[in-house]
């Protein structure tokens, strides 16, 4: 992990979001529907601690946890340009799967999506005092992707 953007940091893990997806462009086995139990680790930073002495009060992350659950818990993730998208929508309508259409279902894009969600929540709630500066999206114990970036609005308040 690179050096944190401020003196005060913490991390929070969200686990056990079983879902399935496929990478239809992949020439190998990833083009088939397959599943993982995704997990996420988020790293937070703050310019100063809050009134309770926290970088981020973990109980205040419930809206983010709900977003993760709605997107990834027992869902089928598909790319927005999947040629079978209409078939997946039909199966969703028939109750065979719980469809979520994403720009890209890969772990790199998923990490970026979760980073965006976390920072939208923190910017609105903390007025720039805290941010999420890294996300690791893990599909299993061996494979993970990370996004590391300090939001420009956080840099401006430092």
C-alpha positions in Angstrom: 0.0 0.0 0.0 1.4 3.4 -0.9 1.8 6.1 1.8 -1.4 7.4 3.1 -2.4 11.0 2.1 -2.8 12.2 5.7 -1.6 11.3 9.2 -5.0 9.8 10.2 -6.1 6.7 8.3 -8.2 3.6 8.9 -9.6 0.7 6.9 -12.9 -1.3 6.8 -13.6 -4.6 5.3 -16.9 -5.7 3.8 -17.2 -9.4 3.1 -19.4 -12.2 1.7 -21.2 -10.8 -1.3 -21.9 -13.9 -3.5 -22.6 -13.1 -7.1 -21.9 -14.3 -10.6 -20.8 -12.6 -13.8 -19.1 -13.3 -17.1 -16.6 -11.4 -19.3 -18.2 -12.1 -22.7 -15.2 -10.8 -24.6 -12.7 -13.2 -22.9 -11.5 -16.0 -25.2 -11.1 -18.4 -22.3 -13.3 -19.7 -19.5 -14.1 -16.3 -18.1 -16.7 -15.9 -20.9 -18.9 -18.4 -19.1 -21.1 -17.5 -16.2 -19.2 -18.1 -13.0 -19.4 -16.9 -9.4 -17.4 -15.6 -6.5 -18.0 -14.3 -3.0 -16.7 -10.7 -3.5 -15.2 -8.7 -0.6 -13.9 -5.2 -0.4 -11.4 -3.4 1.8 -11.6 0.4 1.9 -8.9 2.7 3.2 -10.0 6.1 4.6 -8.0 9.3 5.4 -9.0 12.4 7.3 -7.6 15.9 7.6 -8.6 15.8 11.3 -10.5 13.3 13.5 -14.2 13.8 14.1 -15.7 14.7 17.5 -15.5 11.0 18.6 -11.9 10.7 17.5 -12.6 8.7 14.4 -11.3 9.0 10.8 -14.6 7.5 9.8 -17.3 6.2 12.1 -17.9 2.7 10.7 -21.5 2.7 11.7 -22.0 5.7 9.4 -21.0 3.5 6.4 -24.3 1.6 6.5 -25.6 3.3 3.3 -22.5 2.1 1.5 -22.9 -1.4 2.9 -26.5 -1.3 1.7 -25.3 -0.3 -1.8 -22.8 -3.2 -1.8 -25.5 -5.6 -0.7 -27.9 -4.4 -3.4 -25.3 -4.6 -6.1 -23.5 -7.8 -5.2 -25.5 -10.1 -2.9 -26.9 -13.0 -4.9 -26.9 -11.0 -8.1 -25.9 -11.6 -11.7 -23.6 -8.9 -13.0 -23.4 -8.3 -16.8 -21.6 -5.8 -18.9 -23.8 -3.2 -20.5 -22.6 -4.3 -24.0 -23.1 -8.0 -23.5 -24.7 -9.4 -26.7 -27.0 -11.6 -24.5 -28.2 -8.6 -22.5 -31.8 -9.0 -23.7 -31.8 -12.7 -22.8 -30.5 -11.8 -19.3 -33.2 -9.2 -18.9 -35.8 -11.7 -20.0 -34.5 -14.2 -17.4 -34.5 -11.4 -14.8 -38.1 -10.7 -15.6 -39.0 -14.4 -15.2 -37.4 -14.4 -11.7 -34.5 -16.7 -12.7 -31.7 -14.2 -11.8 -31.3 -10.8 -10.1 -29.7 -8.8 -12.9 -27.3 -5.9 -12.4 -26.0 -4.2 -15.6 -22.6 -2.6 -15.2 -20.2 -0.8 -17.5 -17.7 -3.6 -16.8 -18.0 -6.4 -14.3 -14.3 -6.9 -13.8 -12.7 -6.4 -10.4 -10.7 -3.3 -11.5 -13.9 -1.6 -12.6 -15.7 -2.8 -9.5 -13.0 -1.3 -7.3 -13.4 2.0 -9.1 -17.2 1.9 -8.7 -16.9 1.2 -4.9 -14.3 4.0 -4.6 -16.8 6.4 -6.3 -19.6 5.3 -4.0 -17.5 5.7 -0.9 -16.3 9.2 -1.8 -19.7 10.4 -2.8 -21.0 9.5 0.6 -18.0 11.0 2.5 -17.9 14.2 0.5 -21.6 14.9 1.2 -21.5 13.9 4.8 -18.1 15.2 6.0 -17.7 18.2 3.7 -14.2 17.2 2.6 -12.8 16.2 6.0 -12.5 12.5 5.1 -12.1 10.5 1.9 -11.6 7.0 0.6 -8.1 6.8 -0.9 -7.9 3.1 -1.8 -10.2 0.2 -2.5 -9.4 -3.5 -2.9 -12.0 -5.6 -4.6 -11.4 -9.3 -4.1 -13.1 -12.1 -5.9 -11.5 -14.9 -3.9 -8.4 -15.5 -1.7 -6.1 -15.4 -4.7 -7.4 -12.6 -7.0 -7.9 -8.9 -6.2 -7.8 -5.5 -7.9 -7.1 -2.2 -6.4 -7.8 1.5 -7.1 -5.7 4.1 -5.3 -6.4 7.7 -5.7 -7.1 10.8 -3.6 -10.2 12.7 -4.8 -9.3 16.2 -6.1 -11.8 17.8 -3.7 -10.0 16.2 -0.7 -6.6 17.5 -2.0 -8.1 21.0 -2.1 -9.0 20.9 1.6 -5.7 19.7 2.9 
